Amino acid sequence: MKKNKVFRIIKLIKNIICWTLIVVLVFTLVVFFTARINGSTPSVFGYSIFRVSSGSMEPELMVGDIILDKTVDNPEDLKVGDVITFKSSDYGDLLVTHKVIKAPYEENGKLMLQTKGIANEVEDKPISVDNVKGIMICKVDYLDTVYNVFLSPWGLLILIALIVIIFFDEIITIVKILTNNDRSVKDADDINEIIDRLQAEKLKEQAEKVKEQSEKAEEKSKNVSEDSSEKDE
């Protein structure tokens, strides 16, 4: 009984972990593809992750570094020294992460600001605050290593292997159902219930046998008493 209970708890924990991973994966894919379709930047709860692809911000940001940005709620609050990610026609509408060197100001009815890469000698052309995609919150150390590993061929194989290991039981069950090799696949909880019922029935049978033996012993004792009484007479 205790062993079955432990197995149930382990299975429950495993199912919670598996379904959590599935929900996170599906949510991430939906966010990613929705952003691609709309031509926007993938964002989760206002936060986005970017990978530095040039040395224009060295030594503060090196090539390959991963940064975490937050959506700018009020562009007027941007100030000199803030590191922002923006889209600029000067860079072929690519996303660029540079430092603000001129705080937002109004020009021809538009709110503009100016940026510059730390390693660049020339300032960027002024851009509209509408082009700002986010302000850098921090650089995520060591995430660049994980990013590079899982984007490599071996990294993808490792990731696939981990997914297969995590969902091994579920995959085997699905394969059995699809190939009709096991038409009587049942949930472990149902099997445990059957085992519990059989054990209960067995205990009931044993109790009935003990009761029957007790009744026979009592009847035998009664008969012995009656025989003894007849002899005394």
C-alpha positions in Angstrom: 0.0 0.0 0.0 2.8 2.4 1.0 4.8 1.5 -2.1 1.8 2.2 -4.4 1.3 5.6 -2.7 5.0 6.5 -3.3 4.6 5.6 -6.9 1.5 7.7 -7.2 3.3 10.7 -5.7 6.3 10.3 -8.0 4.1 10.0 -11.0 2.1 13.1 -9.9 5.4 15.1 -9.5 6.6 13.9 -12.9 3.3 14.8 -14.6 3.4 18.3 -13.1 7.0 18.9 -14.3 6.1 17.5 -17.8 3.0 19.6 -18.2 4.8 22.7 -16.9 7.5 22.2 -19.6 4.8 21.7 -22.3 2.9 24.8 -21.3 6.1 26.9 -21.2 7.2 25.5 -24.6 3.9 26.1 -26.3 3.6 29.6 -24.8 7.1 30.5 -26.0 6.4 29.2 -29.5 3.1 31.1 -29.7 4.8 34.3 -28.6 7.7 33.8 -31.0 5.6 33.0 -34.1 3.0 35.7 -33.3 5.8 38.2 -33.1 7.3 36.9 -36.4 3.9 37.2 -38.2 3.3 40.7 -36.8 6.9 41.8 -37.6 7.5 42.7 -33.9 10.0 41.6 -31.3 9.2 38.5 -29.3 8.3 39.6 -25.7 7.1 37.8 -22.6 5.4 40.0 -20.0 7.2 43.0 -21.5 10.7 41.4 -21.4 12.8 40.4 -24.3 16.2 38.7 -24.8 18.7 39.9 -27.4 22.1 38.6 -28.5 24.9 41.1 -29.2 26.2 40.6 -32.7 28.7 43.4 -33.1 31.5 45.0 -31.2 30.1 48.5 -31.2 29.4 48.5 -27.5 32.7 46.9 -26.4 34.1 46.6 -23.7 30.7 47.0 -21.9 29.0 44.5 -24.2 31.0 41.9 -26.0 30.0 40.0 -29.2 27.8 37.0 -28.2 26.6 38.5 -24.9 23.0 38.0 -24.0 21.0 41.0 -22.6 17.6 41.3 -21.0 15.5 44.3 -22.1 12.3 45.7 -20.7 9.6 47.5 -22.8 9.8 51.3 -22.3 6.4 52.4 -20.9 7.2 56.1 -21.0 10.0 57.1 -23.6 10.2 60.6 -22.0 11.8 59.0 -19.0 14.8 57.8 -21.0 18.0 59.6 -20.0 21.6 60.0 -21.1 23.5 56.8 -20.3 20.6 54.4 -20.8 21.4 51.4 -23.0 18.5 50.9 -25.4 17.6 48.5 -28.2 16.1 50.2 -31.2 15.4 49.8 -34.9 17.2 52.2 -37.3 17.2 52.7 -41.0 20.9 53.4 -40.8 21.5 49.7 -40.0 19.0 48.3 -42.5 16.1 48.2 -40.0 18.1 45.8 -37.9 17.9 45.9 -34.1 20.7 47.9 -32.5 21.8 48.2 -28.9 23.5 51.5 -28.2 23.8 54.1 -25.4 21.7 57.2 -25.2 23.9 60.4 -25.6 21.0 62.9 -26.0 17.8 62.6 -24.0 14.5 62.7 -25.7 13.7 66.1 -27.3 11.0 67.4 -29.6 11.7 68.0 -33.3 9.1 68.7 -35.9 6.3 67.4 -33.6 8.2 64.2 -32.9 10.0 63.0 -29.8 13.5 62.2 -30.8 16.7 60.9 -29.1 20.3 60.2 -30.2 22.5 57.2 -29.4 26.1 56.1 -30.0 28.0 52.8 -29.7 30.8 53.0 -27.1 33.4 51.7 -29.6 32.1 53.8 -32.5 33.7 57.2 -33.3 30.6 58.6 -34.9 27.2 59.2 -33.3 24.1 57.5 -34.7 21.5 59.7 -36.5 18.6 60.8 -34.2 15.7 58.4 -34.1 12.1 58.6 -33.1 11.3 57.1 -29.7 8.7 55.0 -31.5 11.6 52.9 -32.8 12.8 52.0 -29.3 12.1 48.3 -28.5 13.4 48.2 -25.0 15.8 49.4 -22.3 18.6 47.1 -21.1 18.0 45.8 -17.6 21.1 43.6 -17.3 23.5 41.4 -19.1 22.8 37.7 -18.4 26.1 36.1 -17.7 26.7 32.5 -18.8 23.5 32.4 -20.8 25.5 33.1 -24.0 27.3 29.8 -23.4 23.9 28.0 -23.1 22.6 29.9 -26.1 25.6 28.9 -28.3 25.6 25.2 -27.0 21.9 24.6 -27.8 22.2 26.3 -31.2 25.0 24.0 -32.3 24.2 20.6 -33.9 25.4 18.7 -30.9 23.5 21.1 -28.6 20.3 20.4 -30.5 20.9 16.6 -30.2 21.4 17.0 -26.5 18.2 19.0 -26.2 16.2 16.5 -28.2 17.7 13.7 -26.0 16.6 15.5 -22.8 13.1 15.9 -24.1 12.9 12.2 -25.1 14.1 11.2 -21.6 11.6 13.4 -19.8 8.7 12.2 -21.9 9.9 8.6 -22.5 6.9 6.9 -20.8 4.4 9.2 -22.5 6.1 8.6 -25.9 6.1 4.8 -25.4 2.4 4.9 -24.5 1.5 7.0 -27.5 3.5 4.7 -29.8 1.7 1.6 -28.4 -1.7 3.3 -28.9 -0.9 4.4 -32.5 0.5 1.0 -33.5 -2.3 -0.9 -31.7 0.3 -3.1 -30.1 -1.4 -2.6 -26.7 -5.1 -2.1 -26.9 -5.5 -2.5 -23.1 -3.2 0.3 -22.0 -4.5 1.5 -18.7 -3.6 4.3 -16.4 -1.3 3.3 -13.5 -3.9 4.7 -11.0 -6.5 2.2 -12.4 -4.0 -0.7 -12.0 -3.3 0.4 -8.4 -7.0 0.5 -7.7 -7.4 -3.0 -9.0 -4.5 -4.2 -6.8 -6.0 -2.5 -3.8 -9.4 -4.1 -4.5 -7.8 -7.6 -4.9 -5.9 -7.1 -1.7 -9.1 -6.1 0.1 -10.9 -9.1 -1.3 -8.1 -11.4 -0.2 -8.2 -9.9 3.3 -12.0 -10.4 3.4 -11.6 -14.0 2.4 -9.0 -14.5 5.1 -11.4 -12.9 7.6 -14.2 -15.2 6.6 -12.0 -18.2 6.9 -10.9 -17.2 10.4 -14.6 -16.6 11.3 -15.6 -20.0 9.9 -12.8 -21.7 11.8 -13.8 -19.9 14.9 -17.4 -21.0 14.5 -16.3 -24.6 13.9 -14.1 -24.6 17.0 -16.9 -23.1 19.0 -19.4 -25.8 17.7 -16.8 -28.5 18.4 -16.3 -27.2 21.9 -20.1 -27.2 22.4 -20.4 -30.8 21.2 -17.6 -31.9 23.6 -19.4 -30.2 26.5 -22.7 -32.0 25.6 -21.0 -35.4 25.4 -19.4 -34.8 28.7 -22.8 -34.0 30.3 -24.3 -37.2 28.9 -21.5 -39.4 30.4 -22.0 -37.8 33.8 -25.7 -38.7 33.7 
